[in-house]
Amino acid sequence: MTRPPTAAQRRVIDAADPVTGRLRGTQAQLAALVRHGLAFRHPRPPHDHFLTPAGHRVREAAPGPPPGAPAAGAPATASAAAGDGVFAARVGGEEAAADGPARLREVHSAWQGLLELRRMTNPDGGTDRPCGWERAHLVRAAALAVEAAGHRPAGPGGRDGYRVRATPQPEAVAVHGPDDATLRACAATLEKAGWQVGEHTEPRTRARYLLASPRRT
């Protein structure tokens, strides 16, 4: 990408499905995004267009200021958990909206969308293991798998549910829980979702936690 996307292209990118990256736009807009490396056209029918990793980075970056607004000091946009209106799985510990049927529908829809993304982007069309988007968004992907299975995330500052956190390892997340039963249940969920999971002990606190990595085969 040699120059920023146009305003029209940016609107197409911003309107992409937050989980799958599926795009909707005119053929000219989609073709331009493909030329700039921000989208790709899936080789199998119906030949939909999806964001590339570069396209996802553009989508997640702070948008430019609106006309007439000062450009200096514009902060980066917060994640969906901070309330920008975009779906995000709960990683545990964040302020969250009330649970209810609407949230359950959102989570179910996001999980089904992720399975569809696996089908369309894994080389063999397999849905039994994580895809490239999940490898680029480890915490969000693992949290979605866990939340979609019905596990309860921890509340703000609490330890009453699961917490998914990044680790220094490039392809692993840590999953913490209040007890062994929660850890075992989360481990079973992640293994079923195509993750490799091992149980470890924190050297200083002796607390047990899971280390999970996306399975490749």
Buried (B, 14 or more C-beta within 10 A) or exposed (E): BEEEBEEEBBEBBEEBBBBBBBBEBEEEBBBBBBEBEBBBEEEEEEEBBBBBBBBBEBBBEEEEEEEEEEEEEEEEEEBBBEEEEBBBBBBBBBEBEEEEEEBEEBBEBBBEBBBBBBBBBBEEEEBEBBBBBBBEBBBBBBBBBBBBBEBBBBBEEEBEBBBBBEBEEEEBBBBBBBEEEBBBBBBEBBBEBBBBBEEEEEEEEEBBBBBBBBBEE
